[in-house]
Amino acid sequence: MKLKFLSTCGIALAAATFAANTASAAGDLYLYTWGEYTPPDLVKKFESKYDVKVHVDTYDSNETMLAKIKSGATGYDVLVPSDYMVAILIKEDLLAKIEPNSMSNYANVDDKWKDVYWDAGRHYSVPWAWGTTSFVVDTDIVKTDPDTLAQIFDPADGVKGKINMLRDVNEVINASLRYLKLPRCNSNPQDLKQVLDLLMTQKPWVKSYNSETKELLVSGEAKVSQSWNGYALRARLEKPSLKYAYPKEGFTGFMDNLVVPKSAPNLENAKLFLNFMMEPENAALVSNYAKYSNAIKGSKKFMDPALAEAPELNLPAGTPDPEFVPPCDPTVVELYDKLWTKLLR
């Protein structure tokens, strides 16, 4: 009887501990994402449906997020990395293999976004939004052809000192490489010297290296700015003279994704959120708020009709396809970081 009593107590204690942990886990979701990217209505809807409190923390680049996760930050349940960064996180064994492809809403993912280079078969990630990276010009100032990278690297006098570049090493260097007609993921010392020379020549004309582009464009502080297309659309709605460029030299395509770090304290809530985001109405909330395309079938009927005609989301005829750039090898990353440090010094 004593043994049985002890066993029963042990079971009761374990059950109580499990219940306490479950209650704690069921109560929260910690999301680490880009600024101005998470619709408040979406958060409220998820909180109401699952009785989970969502906490949002933000970063300004994939590299900032990676550095924080690698430094040992363990409080986040869901991250929102871009395509190449998902590949890096998988390679470095930082993500939980949660098999989104077996979730109930996975059938809603558009087929073209299922077998992607960064996560073939979607074992780790769920689509959040996709778009392009180019630049915006204020047509009240810029009267020449906007669809060339010369607008940021060989600008008119009226633009000099009023250019904003993204605070993103890859976006800045890739734009430079395209302008110079050089390959991406480039470790050639002569090529990188050309890139650094170009960026150092441009630097006196650059007002800021800032990823919060909308405010700079709308306020007029920047007359030309690198930008993601969703930010560009939102800026144009406030200032109609702004125009998103599709440079003939090429531009970047990207997809941001939801992933779960291995250290996620609320794993089951993270899974709920990823499955929730593959529902068409919820994906549409992101598109309506952030002004990016999504990868979920059936979402268009819930989207703002104006998005269907938005020039920032619809490539003009004859425009080159956006380039999705896979992660570069560590040697290249180190060279880029050194170049970036010299530029910002």
C-alpha positions in Angstrom: 0.0 0.0 0.0 2.8 2.4 0.8 4.4 1.7 -2.5 1.1 2.2 -4.2 0.6 5.5 -2.3 4.0 6.8 -3.3 3.4 5.8 -6.9 0.1 7.6 -6.9 1.6 10.7 -5.3 4.3 10.6 -7.9 1.8 10.4 -10.7 -0.2 13.2 -9.2 2.8 15.4 -8.8 3.9 14.7 -12.4 0.4 15.4 -13.6 0.3 18.7 -11.7 3.7 19.7 -13.0 2.6 18.8 -16.6 -0.6 20.8 -16.2 1.2 23.8 -14.9 3.7 23.7 -17.7 0.9 23.1 -20.3 -1.0 26.1 -18.9 2.0 28.3 -19.2 2.8 27.1 -22.7 -0.8 27.5 -23.8 -0.8 31.1 -22.7 1.9 32.7 -24.9 3.5 33.0 -28.3 6.6 35.0 -28.9 7.0 36.2 -32.4 10.3 37.7 -33.7 9.7 39.5 -37.0 10.3 42.5 -39.2 8.9 45.9 -38.2 5.4 46.9 -39.5 4.8 43.3 -40.8 2.2 41.9 -38.4 -1.4 42.9 -38.7 -2.9 43.8 -35.3 -6.2 42.2 -36.5 -4.4 39.0 -37.2 -2.9 39.0 -33.7 -6.3 39.6 -32.1 -7.9 36.9 -34.2 -5.3 34.3 -33.2 -5.4 35.3 -29.5 -9.2 35.0 -29.5 -9.3 31.7 -31.3 -6.7 29.9 -29.1 -6.6 32.0 -25.9 -2.9 32.7 -26.5 -1.2 36.0 -25.8 1.0 37.0 -28.7 4.1 39.1 -28.0 5.9 40.7 -31.0 9.5 41.7 -31.1 11.1 43.2 -34.2 14.4 43.2 -36.1 15.7 45.2 -39.1 17.6 42.5 -41.0 18.0 38.8 -41.3 21.5 39.1 -40.0 20.4 40.9 -36.9 17.9 38.0 -36.2 20.5 35.3 -36.9 23.0 37.0 -34.6 20.5 37.1 -31.7 19.4 33.5 -32.1 23.0 32.3 -32.3 23.9 34.3 -29.3 21.6 32.1 -27.2 18.3 34.0 -27.3 15.8 31.3 -26.3 12.6 33.1 -25.8 11.1 33.1 -29.3 8.6 30.7 -30.7 8.3 31.9 -34.3 10.8 33.7 -36.6 10.1 35.3 -40.0 13.4 34.8 -42.0 13.7 35.4 -45.7 14.4 32.5 -48.1 18.2 32.4 -48.0 18.2 32.8 -44.2 15.9 29.8 -43.8 18.5 27.8 -45.7 21.2 29.0 -43.3 19.1 28.3 -40.2 18.5 24.8 -41.4 22.1 24.2 -42.2 23.2 25.4 -38.8 20.6 23.1 -37.1 18.8 26.0 -35.4 15.2 25.0 -36.5 12.7 22.5 -35.3 11.6 20.1 -38.0 7.9 20.5 -37.4 6.7 19.1 -40.8 4.3 21.8 -41.9 3.6 19.6 -45.0 1.6 17.3 -42.7 -0.6 20.1 -41.2 -4.2 20.4 -42.0 -4.0 23.6 -43.9 -0.9 22.7 -46.0 -3.1 21.9 -49.0 -3.8 25.7 -49.3 -0.1 26.4 -50.2 0.3 27.2 -53.9 2.2 24.3 -55.5 4.9 26.6 -56.9 5.9 27.6 -53.4 6.1 24.0 -52.0 9.4 22.7 -53.5 11.6 25.7 -52.8 15.3 25.8 -52.7 15.5 26.9 -49.1 13.2 24.1 -47.8 12.4 21.5 -50.4 9.1 19.8 -49.4 8.5 22.3 -46.6 9.7 20.3 -43.6 10.6 23.5 -41.6 8.8 26.5 -43.0 5.5 28.0 -44.0 5.1 30.9 -46.4 4.3 34.3 -44.9 4.7 36.8 -47.8 6.7 37.3 -50.9 7.9 40.3 -52.9 10.8 42.1 -54.6 13.5 44.5 -53.6 14.3 47.4 -55.8 14.0 51.2 -55.2 11.6 54.1 -55.2 11.9 57.5 -56.8 10.0 60.7 -56.2 8.8 61.6 -59.7 8.5 65.3 -58.6 12.3 65.3 -58.5 13.4 62.4 -60.8 12.4 63.1 -64.4 14.6 60.6 -66.2 14.0 56.9 -66.7 13.5 55.4 -63.2 14.1 51.8 -64.3 17.8 51.7 -64.0 20.2 51.3 -61.0 21.9 54.5 -62.3 19.3 56.3 -60.2 21.1 55.3 -57.0 24.7 54.9 -58.3 24.9 57.7 -60.8 22.2 60.1 -59.6 21.2 63.5 -60.8 22.4 66.5 -58.7 18.9 67.1 -57.2 19.0 63.6 -55.7 22.5 63.6 -54.3 22.4 63.7 -50.5 18.8 62.5 -50.5 19.3 58.7 -51.2 18.5 56.0 -48.7 20.0 52.6 -48.9 18.6 49.6 -47.0 20.6 48.7 -43.9 21.1 45.2 -45.4 24.5 44.0 -46.6 23.1 41.6 -49.2 20.6 44.0 -50.7 23.2 46.7 -51.1 26.0 44.5 -52.4 23.7 42.6 -54.8 22.4 45.9 -56.3 26.0 47.0 -56.7 27.0 43.7 -58.4 24.0 44.0 -60.8 24.9 47.5 -61.7 28.5 46.4 -62.4 27.4 43.4 -64.4 29.1 41.0 -61.9 27.9 37.7 -60.5 26.3 37.3 -57.1 28.0 35.4 -54.2 31.2 36.9 -55.5 34.5 36.2 -53.8 36.7 37.7 -56.6 39.0 40.3 -54.9 39.0 42.5 -58.0 35.2 42.4 -58.3 34.7 43.3 -54.6 37.1 46.2 -55.0 34.9 47.5 -57.7 31.9 47.1 -55.5 33.6 48.9 -52.6 34.8 51.7 -54.9 31.3 52.1 -56.2 29.7 52.3 -52.8 32.4 54.6 -51.4 31.8 56.9 -54.4 28.1 56.8 -53.7 28.4 57.3 -49.9 28.5 61.1 -49.9 25.2 61.1 -51.7 23.6 58.7 -49.2 21.5 60.4 -46.5 21.1 57.1 -44.5 21.3 53.4 -44.5 17.9 52.6 -43.0 15.4 49.8 -43.6 12.4 51.8 -42.4 11.9 53.3 -45.8 8.3 54.4 -45.9 8.7 57.3 -43.5 11.8 58.6 -45.2 10.0 58.6 -48.6 6.7 60.1 -47.4 8.4 62.9 -45.4 10.6 63.8 -48.4 13.8 63.2 -46.5 14.7 60.7 -49.2 14.0 61.3 -52.8 15.3 57.9 -53.9 15.4 54.9 -51.6 16.0 51.2 -51.9 12.8 49.5 -50.7 10.8 46.4 -50.5 7.8 46.5 -52.8 5.3 46.4 -49.9 6.8 49.3 -48.2 6.9 51.1 -51.5 3.2 50.5 -52.1 2.3 51.8 -48.6 4.5 54.9 -49.2 2.8 55.7 -52.5 -0.7 55.5 -50.9 0.4 58.4 -48.7 2.5 60.2 -51.4 1.3 59.6 -55.0 4.4 61.0 -56.6 6.4 58.0 -55.5 7.2 55.3 -58.1 8.6 51.8 -57.6 11.3 51.0 -60.2 12.0 47.8 -62.0 15.7 48.3 -63.0 16.7 46.8 -66.3 19.9 45.5 -64.6 17.7 43.2 -62.4 16.4 43.1 -58.9 15.9 40.6 -56.0 12.9 38.4 -55.3 12.3 37.1 -51.8 9.9 35.1 -49.7 9.6 35.6 -45.9 8.7 32.4 -44.1 7.5 31.3 -40.6 9.9 28.9 -38.8 10.2 27.6 -35.3 13.6 27.7 -33.5 14.6 24.5 -31.7 14.6 26.5 -28.4 10.9 27.6 -28.8 9.4 27.6 -25.3 5.8 27.2 -26.7 6.2 24.7 -29.5 2.6 23.6 -29.7 1.4 27.2 -30.0 4.0 27.8 -32.7 2.6 24.9 -34.7 -0.9 26.3 -34.2 0.2 29.7 -35.5 1.9 28.2 -38.6 -1.2 26.2 -39.5 -3.4 29.2 -38.8 -1.3 31.2 -41.3 -2.1 28.7 -44.1 -5.8 29.6 -43.9 -6.7 31.9 -46.9 -8.4 34.6 -44.9 -5.5 34.9 -42.5 -2.9 35.1 -45.3 -5.1 37.8 -46.9 -4.9 39.8 -43.7 -1.1 40.0 -44.1 -1.3 41.0 -47.7 -3.9 43.7 -46.9 -1.8 45.1 -44.1 1.8 44.8 -45.3 1.0 45.1 -49.1 2.9 42.0 -50.2 1.7 39.0 -52.2 1.1 35.7 -50.4 1.4 32.0 -51.4 -2.0 30.7 -50.2 -4.6 29.6 -52.6 -8.0 31.1 -52.1 -6.8 34.2 -50.4 -7.5 36.6 -53.2 -11.2 36.8 -52.5 -10.4 38.2 -49.1 -7.8 40.7 -50.3 -8.2 44.4 -51.1 -9.1 44.6 -54.8 -6.7 47.6 -55.2 -3.8 45.2 -54.6 -4.7 43.4 -57.9 -3.8 46.5 -59.8 -1.0 47.8 -57.7 2.1 48.4 -59.9 4.4 47.4 -57.0 2.9 43.9 -57.0 2.5 43.4 -60.7 5.6 43.3 -62.9 5.2 45.3 -66.2 5.6 43.4 -69.4 9.2 43.0 -70.5 10.5 43.3 -66.9 13.2 40.8 -66.0 12.1 38.0 -63.6 13.1 38.7 -59.9 16.3 36.9 -58.9 16.1 34.7 -55.8 19.7 34.6 -54.5 20.6 31.5 -52.4 22.9 31.9 -49.4 26.5 32.5 -50.2 29.2 30.3 -48.7 31.0 31.4 -45.5 34.0 32.7 -47.3 31.8 35.1 -49.3 29.8 36.1 -46.2 33.0 37.0 -44.4 34.2 39.1 -47.3 30.9 40.9 -47.6 30.9 41.6 -43.9 34.4 43.1 -44.1 33.3 45.3 -47.1 30.1 46.4 -45.2 32.1 47.3 -42.1 34.5 49.5 -44.2 31.5 51.1 -45.9 29.7 52.0 -42.7 32.9 53.1 -40.8 
